[in-house]
């Protein structure tokens, strides 16, 4: 047989083992490089190791390309580009380019970082789905990312002071679940490396681990199998034909909005608040990513309540728009953007040619309309409630009506999973806190970076209540009948969330009874809905209570219903039905 020796050497197991070895060594190298402070001799050793790993990665890529060629499959353009980049790094190493610095290894580290991330993505997307249903895969990916984040926060170079394991796990969970609760001071206790790790966890956790791994796997594999597309369809909750393009649009849209957010934040903060352009730019990047992903983390000790940001109304509006967009849901945004594009094109065509506009009566689906309507109502209710109850309270520090309205708008929309604060929540009136609890519980829209039970769940439950009160057997909205499955899932999500929240509040109040019921209940609602607002008791909690909140944040992010679906065995659909019988309810 032709090329028998080459086929034997390049067996799938051999190439896979070589790839795994390079990945492990590259991860070990990056941990040493970024996690510890190296002396001159160790730095020289790391320089040689990074160069050797780039060579090893080149051989792994060559082996993969040869396997593809031997199997008479088309070569992947992305992998060819990967090989050319590696060869360029290898060939320029002996040139000692001054722009690379003395050790000349940072380009190698960048290359190895992307090599590891992409190779892990390719392994992840190709895993056998027999053992992992979408719900369990979604849940386990968050658990894995939390574990990695906690390990990174334990590295000496990640923090300015030593933090214990519980605080590391708490911070990692809060970042991955885009909550914003923290037991440490992000601006003081984390080094620049630690803050970049935090940002990475927020970004990946906000969009979902599988979204990132799937995107890079698709991009660098150049194609995807039917099995892989089916898995992404289930995770992204979209059709099979659009699963791949949907993930690509999510990534590109997110990066575009965050870049725009960085520019507006940079312009809205005065330069005298920073020591230089770099610090001002990092502030803008950090808060843009944190806002769009509804994380609520800030580099300021008091959040945006820190002077002078509590009076920076332009910054408030920029951040508010960012987390409103992030909380709408990508499917809803893409749905409305398509409708808007067709509407504008139709009007332009009619103006130029006189051709009548095409009608698209059902282009905006029922989920999008319901989510947008509920979101608009909640924004209005939250803003008006804060204005009414806090006009002479927390808003009194703002000298103008515009300042009070801006702060009220920001405070009214931030409970829906954003988590930024321009007021001190411990000083708010009880009615304001009750409205805040409700807004936190409802949360953002499905398919977004936010948490809560979701606006559509609340909307479906409300519609069902009115339908039942009017004696109707069907739930209708916008000229359509809601399916029984949607109604059942909505009430299952509500009941499970209330039961879980009740248990959480009970457990945590038994541990920290001296802190009071309302602050602890506020903390649990904030953690479950991944909001990040607090009445100032997070740092006062003991380790057992912190671990309880870790569990609450995790369940709130993946949703109790998703967790239950992943744990319980799915039964096959039966071909029979029992006779119906009504049960006495009230």
C-alpha positions in Angstrom: 0.0 0.0 0.0 1.3 3.4 -1.0 2.8 5.6 1.9 2.3 2.7 4.3 5.1 3.9 6.6 3.9 7.4 6.6 0.3 6.3 7.4 1.6 4.2 10.3 3.6 7.1 11.8 0.7 9.5 11.3 -2.0 7.4 12.9 -4.8 9.4 14.6 -3.6 8.2 18.0 0.0 9.3 17.4 -0.9 12.8 16.2 -3.5 13.1 19.0 -0.9 12.2 21.7 1.6 14.6 20.2 -1.0 17.4 20.2 -2.0 16.6 23.8 1.6 16.7 24.9 2.2 20.1 23.3 -1.0 21.5 24.9 0.0 20.3 28.4 3.5 21.7 28.1 2.3 25.0 26.6 -0.2 25.4 29.5 2.6 24.6 32.0 4.8 27.2 30.3 2.2 29.9 30.4 1.5 29.2 34.1 5.2 29.7 34.8 5.4 32.8 32.6 2.4 34.7 33.9 1.8 33.2 37.3 5.3 33.5 38.9 8.2 35.9 38.9 11.2 34.4 37.2 14.8 35.3 37.7 17.3 35.8 34.8 18.4 32.2 34.5 14.8 30.9 34.7 13.7 33.5 32.1 16.4 32.3 29.7 15.1 28.7 30.2 11.5 29.8 29.5 12.7 31.5 26.4 14.2 28.3 25.0 11.2 26.3 26.1 8.8 28.6 24.3 10.8 28.4 21.1 10.9 24.6 21.4 7.2 24.4 21.8 6.6 26.5 18.8 8.7 24.0 16.8 6.7 21.1 18.3 3.4 22.8 17.4 4.7 23.2 13.9 5.4 19.4 13.6 1.9 18.6 15.1 0.3 20.9 12.5 2.4 19.3 9.7 1.4 15.9 10.9 -2.3 16.9 10.8 -1.9 18.3 7.3 -0.2 15.1 6.1 -3.0 13.0 7.6 -5.6 15.1 5.8 -3.6 14.8 2.5 -3.2 11.0 2.9 -7.0 10.6 3.4 -7.5 12.6 0.2 -9.4 15.3 1.9 -9.1 19.0 1.0 -6.5 20.9 3.1 -7.8 23.5 5.5 -6.8 27.0 4.6 -6.8 28.1 8.3 -4.4 25.3 9.2 -2.1 26.3 6.4 -2.1 29.9 7.7 -1.3 28.4 11.2 1.7 26.6 9.7 3.0 29.6 7.9 2.8 31.7 11.1 4.7 29.1 13.1 7.4 28.8 10.4 7.7 32.6 10.4 8.2 32.7 14.2 10.8 29.9 14.0 12.8 31.5 11.2 12.8 35.0 12.8 14.0 33.8 16.2 17.8 33.8 15.3 17.5 37.4 14.0 17.2 38.9 17.5 14.7 41.6 16.4 14.9 44.6 18.8 11.1 45.2 18.6 10.6 41.9 20.4 12.6 42.7 23.5 15.5 40.9 25.1 14.0 37.5 25.6 12.0 37.6 22.3 9.4 35.1 23.6 6.2 37.1 23.8 5.3 36.3 20.1 5.8 32.7 20.9 3.5 32.9 24.0 0.8 34.6 21.9 1.1 31.9 19.3 1.0 29.1 21.9 -2.0 30.7 23.7 -4.1 30.6 20.5 -2.7 27.2 19.6 -3.9 25.8 22.9 -7.3 27.5 22.9 -8.1 26.4 19.3 -6.8 22.9 19.7 -8.9 22.5 22.9 -11.9 23.9 21.0 -11.4 21.3 18.2 -11.2 18.6 20.8 -14.4 19.9 22.6 -16.5 20.2 19.5 -15.5 16.7 18.3 -16.4 14.9 21.5 -18.9 12.1 21.5 -22.3 13.5 22.5 -23.6 10.1 23.6 -22.4 10.7 27.2 -23.2 14.5 27.2 -26.6 15.8 26.4 -26.7 19.6 25.6 -27.9 20.6 29.1 -25.2 18.6 30.8 -22.5 19.8 28.4 -23.6 23.4 28.9 -23.4 23.0 32.7 -20.1 21.1 32.8 -18.4 23.7 30.6 -19.3 26.4 33.2 -18.0 24.3 36.0 -14.7 23.7 34.2 -14.2 27.3 33.4 -14.9 28.3 37.1 -12.3 25.7 38.2 -9.7 27.1 35.8 -10.5 30.7 36.8 -10.1 29.9 40.5 -6.7 28.2 39.9 -5.5 31.3 38.0 -6.5 33.6 40.8 -4.4 31.6 43.2 -1.3 32.3 41.2 1.1 34.8 42.9 1.2 37.2 39.9 -2.6 37.4 39.8 -3.1 39.2 43.1 -1.4 41.9 45.1 -2.1 40.0 48.3 -2.6 36.3 49.0 -6.3 35.3 48.8 -7.7 32.0 50.0 -9.3 29.3 48.0 -12.9 30.3 48.9 -12.4 33.9 47.7 -10.7 32.6 44.5 -13.7 30.3 43.8 -16.2 33.0 44.7 -14.5 35.6 42.4 -14.2 33.1 39.6 -17.8 32.0 39.9 -19.0 35.5 40.0 -17.0 36.4 36.9 -18.0 33.3 34.9 -21.7 33.6 35.9 -21.4 37.4 35.1 -22.8 38.2 38.6 -20.5 41.0 39.9 -20.6 40.1 43.6 -17.1 40.1 45.0 -15.4 39.5 48.3 -12.2 41.3 47.2 -11.4 44.8 45.8 -10.9 44.3 42.1 -9.0 47.5 41.6 -6.6 47.0 44.6 -6.4 43.2 45.2 -5.9 42.1 41.6 -2.8 42.9 39.6 -3.2 43.9 35.9 -2.8 40.2 35.0 -5.5 39.3 37.5 -7.8 41.9 36.0 -7.2 40.6 32.5 -8.0 37.1 33.8 -11.2 38.5 35.3 -12.1 40.1 32.0 -11.5 36.9 30.1 -13.8 34.9 32.4 -16.5 37.6 32.1 -16.3 37.5 28.3 -16.3 33.8 27.9 -18.8 33.2 30.7 -21.2 35.9 29.4 -21.4 34.5 25.9 -21.0 30.9 27.0 -18.0 28.5 26.9 -19.6 26.5 24.1 -20.1 29.6 21.9 -16.4 30.5 22.0 -15.1 26.9 21.5 -17.6 26.2 18.8 -16.7 29.5 16.9 -13.0 28.8 17.0 -13.4 25.1 16.1 -15.6 26.0 13.2 -13.2 28.7 12.0 -10.1 26.6 12.1 -11.6 23.3 11.0 -13.1 24.9 8.0 -16.1 22.6 8.1 -18.3 20.8 10.6 -20.0 17.5 10.8 -23.8 17.0 11.1 -23.3 15.8 14.7 -21.5 18.9 15.7 -24.1 21.2 14.1 -26.8 19.3 15.9 -25.1 19.9 19.2 -24.6 23.6 18.5 -28.2 23.9 17.4 -29.4 22.5 20.8 -27.0 24.8 22.8 -27.7 27.9 20.7 -31.5 27.2 20.5 -31.6 27.9 16.8 -32.3 26.0 13.6 -29.8 23.5 12.2 -29.1 25.5 9.0 -28.3 28.7 10.9 -26.4 27.3 13.9 -23.0 28.0 12.6 -23.8 31.5 11.2 -25.6 32.4 14.4 -22.6 31.8 16.6 -20.4 33.8 14.2 -22.8 36.7 14.2 -22.9 36.6 18.0 -19.1 36.8 18.3 -18.8 39.6 15.7 -21.8 41.6 17.1 -20.4 41.3 20.6 -17.0 42.5 19.7 -18.4 45.4 17.6 -20.7 46.7 20.3 -17.9 46.4 22.9 -15.5 48.4 20.7 -18.1 51.1 20.3 -18.7 51.0 24.0 -14.9 51.4 24.7 -14.8 54.5 22.5 -17.8 56.2 24.1 -16.7 55.4 27.6 -13.2 56.7 26.8 -14.7 60.0 25.7 -17.1 60.3 28.6 -14.5 60.0 31.4 -12.1 63.0 31.9 -8.4 62.4 31.5 -7.5 64.1 34.8 -9.0 61.0 36.6 -6.2 58.8 35.2 -2.4 58.8 35.3 -2.2 58.2 31.5 -3.8 57.1 28.3 -3.2 53.4 29.1 -5.1 53.5 32.4 -7.9 55.4 30.8 -8.1 53.0 28.0 -8.1 50.0 30.3 -10.9 51.5 32.4 -12.9 51.9 29.2 -12.2 48.3 28.0 -13.0 46.8 31.4 -16.3 48.6 31.9 -17.4 48.1 28.3 -17.0 44.3 28.5 -18.4 44.2 32.1 -21.4 46.3 31.0 -22.3 44.4 27.8 -22.0 41.1 29.5 -24.2 42.3 32.4 -21.4 41.5 34.9 -21.3 44.6 37.0 -17.6 44.4 38.0 -15.8 47.7 38.3 -12.2 48.6 39.0 -13.4 51.2 41.6 -13.7 50.2 45.2 -17.3 51.6 45.5 -18.2 50.8 42.0 -19.7 53.7 40.0 -20.7 55.3 43.3 -17.1 56.3 43.6 -16.5 60.0 43.2 -16.6 61.5 40.6 -18.3 58.8 38.6 -21.6 59.0 40.5 -22.1 62.4 38.9 -20.9 61.4 35.4 -24.2 61.2 33.6 -22.8 60.6 30.2 -21.0 57.5 31.5 -24.3 56.3 33.1 -26.2 56.5 29.8 -23.4 54.7 27.8 -23.2 51.9 30.4 -27.0 51.6 30.6 -27.4 51.3 26.8 -24.6 48.6 26.8 -26.2 46.4 29.4 -29.7 46.9 28.0 -28.4 45.7 24.6 -26.6 42.8 26.3 -29.7 41.9 28.2 -32.0 41.8 25.1 -30.8 38.6 23.7 -28.9 38.0 20.5 -31.8 36.3 18.7 -34.1 39.2 19.5 -31.5 41.8 18.3 -30.9 39.9 15.1 -34.6 39.4 14.5 -35.4 43.2 14.9 -32.2 44.2 12.9 -33.4 42.0 10.0 -36.8 43.6 10.1 -35.4 47.1 10.3 -33.0 46.5 7.4 -35.8 45.2 5.2 -38.0 48.1 6.2 -35.4 50.7 5.3 -34.5 49.0 2.0 -38.2 48.8 1.1 -38.7 52.5 1.8 -35.6 53.5 -0.2 -36.7 51.3 -3.1 -40.2 52.8 -3.1 -38.7 56.3 -3.1 -36.3 55.6 -6.0 -38.4 53.3 -8.2 -42.0 53.6 -7.0 -42.1 49.9 -6.3 -44.5 49.1 -3.4 -42.9 47.8 -0.2 -43.0 44.1 0.5 -44.9 43.3 3.7 -43.2 41.1 6.3 -46.0 40.7 8.9 -44.5 37.7 10.8 -40.8 38.5 10.4 -40.6 39.7 14.0 -41.5 36.5 15.9 -43.6 36.3 19.0 -40.7 35.8 21.4 -39.0 39.0 20.2 -42.2 41.1 20.5 -43.0 39.7 24.0 -39.5 40.2 25.3 -39.2 43.7 24.0 -42.6 44.7 25.4 -41.9 43.2 28.8 -38.4 44.9 28.8 -39.9 48.3 28.0 -42.5 48.0 30.7 -39.9 46.9 33.3 -37.6 49.8 32.3 -40.4 52.3 32.7 -41.6 50.8 36.0 -38.1 50.7 37.5 -37.3 54.3 36.5 -40.6 55.7 37.8 -40.4 53.7 41.0 -36.9 55.1 41.8 -38.0 58.6 40.9 -41.1 58.4 43.2 -39.5 56.7 46.2 -36.0 58.2 46.1 -36.5 61.8 44.8 -35.8 63.2 48.3 -33.7 60.2 49.3 -30.8 58.7 47.4 -31.4 61.0 44.4 -31.2 64.2 46.5 -27.4 64.4 46.1 -27.9 65.3 42.4 -28.4 69.0 42.0 -30.3 69.0 38.7 -33.5 67.3 37.5 -31.5 65.8 34.6 -29.0 64.3 37.1 -31.8 62.8 39.2 -33.5 61.4 36.1 -30.2 59.9 34.8 -29.5 58.3 38.2 -33.1 57.1 38.5 -33.0 55.6 35.0 -29.6 53.9 35.7 -30.8 52.6 39.0 -34.1 51.4 37.5 -32.5 49.3 34.7 -29.4 48.0 36.5 -31.3 45.5 38.7 -32.2 43.5 35.5 -28.8 41.7 35.9 -26.4 44.6 35.2 -25.2 45.1 38.8 -23.6 48.6 38.5 -24.5 51.0 41.2 -24.6 54.8 41.4 -26.5 54.8 44.7 -25.8 53.1 48.0 -28.3 50.3 48.2 -28.1 50.0 51.9 -29.6 53.4 52.2 -32.6 52.9 49.8 -36.2 53.0 51.0 -37.9 49.6 51.5 -40.4 50.1 48.6 -37.4 50.7 46.3 -35.7 47.6 47.5 -38.9 45.5 46.9 -39.2 46.8 43.4 -35.5 46.0 42.9 -36.0 42.4 44.2 -38.8 42.0 41.6 -36.7 43.4 38.8 -33.7 41.2 39.8 -35.9 38.1 39.9 -37.4 38.7 36.4 -34.0 39.6 34.9 -33.0 39.8 31.2 -34.3 38.2 28.0 -33.5 34.6 26.8 -30.4 34.1 24.8 -28.7 37.1 26.4 -25.8 37.6 28.8 -28.2 38.3 31.7 -29.8 36.1 34.2 -33.1 35.9 36.1 -36.1 33.8 35.1 -36.2 35.9 31.9 -38.7 38.4 30.5 -40.5 35.9 28.3 -41.0 33.5 31.3 -42.6 36.4 33.2 -44.6 37.5 30.2 -46.0 34.0 29.5 -46.9 33.5 33.2 -48.7 36.8 33.2 -50.6 36.1 30.0 -51.6 32.7 31.4 -52.9 34.3 34.6 -55.1 36.7 32.6 -56.3 33.9 30.3 -57.3 31.7 33.3 -59.0 34.7 35.0 -61.1 35.3 31.8 -62.0 31.6 31.5 -60.1 31.0 28.3 -58.6 27.6 27.6 -55.8 29.0 25.4 -53.1 31.5 26.0 -53.0 34.0 23.1 -50.7 36.9 22.3 -50.2 39.0 19.2 -52.6 36.9 17.0 -50.9 33.7 18.0 -51.6 30.9 20.4 -48.8 30.0 22.8 -47.9 26.3 22.9 -48.6 24.2 26.0 -44.9 23.4 26.2 -44.0 27.1 26.5 -46.5 27.6 29.3 -45.4 24.5 31.1 -41.7 25.5 30.9 -42.5 29.0 32.1 -44.3 27.8 35.3 -41.7 25.1 35.9 -38.9 27.7 35.8 -40.8 30.0 38.2 -41.7 27.2 40.7 -38.1 25.8 40.6 -36.6 29.2 41.1 -38.9 30.2 44.0 -38.2 26.8 45.7 -34.5 27.2 45.2 -34.5 30.8 46.4 -36.5 29.9 49.5 -34.0 27.2 50.4 -31.1 29.5 49.7 -32.4 32.3 51.9 -33.2 29.8 54.7 -29.8 28.3 54.7 -27.8 31.5 54.5 -29.9 33.2 57.2 -29.3 30.3 59.5 -25.5 30.8 59.0 -25.5 34.6 59.2 -28.5 35.5 61.3 -26.9 38.6 62.7 -26.8 40.4 59.3 -30.6 40.6 59.0 -33.2 38.9 56.7 -33.6 41.6 54.1 -29.9 42.1 53.3 -29.3 38.4 53.0 -32.5 37.8 50.9 -31.3 40.7 48.7 -27.9 39.0 48.4 -29.5 35.6 47.4 -31.8 37.2 44.8 -28.8 39.1 43.4 -26.7 36.0 43.2 -29.4 33.8 41.6 -30.3 36.4 39.0 -26.6 37.1 38.4 -27.1 40.8 39.1 -24.3 41.7 41.5 -26.0 44.4 43.6 -25.5 44.2 47.3 -26.6 46.0 50.5 -23.0 45.8 51.7 -22.9 42.4 53.4 -20.9 40.3 50.8 -17.6 41.0 52.4 -19.0 40.2 55.9 -20.0 36.6 55.0 -18.2 33.6 56.4 -16.7 30.9 54.2 -19.8 28.6 54.4 -22.1 31.4 53.4 -19.8 32.3 50.5 -19.9 28.8 49.3 -23.7 28.8 49.4 -23.7 31.9 47.3 -21.3 30.2 44.9 -23.9 27.5 44.4 -26.7 30.0 44.0 -24.8 31.9 41.3 -24.0 28.7 39.5 -27.6 27.5 39.5 -28.8 30.9 38.6 -26.5 31.1 35.6 -27.2 27.7 34.1 -30.9 27.8 35.3 -32.4 25.3 37.7 -34.5 23.9 34.9 -31.5 23.3 32.7 -29.6 21.7 35.6 -32.6 19.4 36.3 -32.9 18.4 32.6 -29.2 17.6 32.5 -29.3 15.4 35.7 -32.5 13.5 35.1 -32.7 10.8 32.5 -34.7 11.8 29.5 -37.6 9.4 28.8 -38.7 8.4 25.3 -41.9 9.9 23.9 -44.7 7.4 24.4 -47.3 6.6 21.8 -50.2 6.5 24.2 -52.2 9.1 26.3 -54.1 8.5 29.5 -57.7 10.0 30.0 -57.7 13.6 31.2 -59.1 14.5 34.6 -59.3 17.9 36.3 -57.7 18.5 39.7 -59.3 20.8 42.2 -57.2 24.0 42.4 -58.4 26.6 44.8 
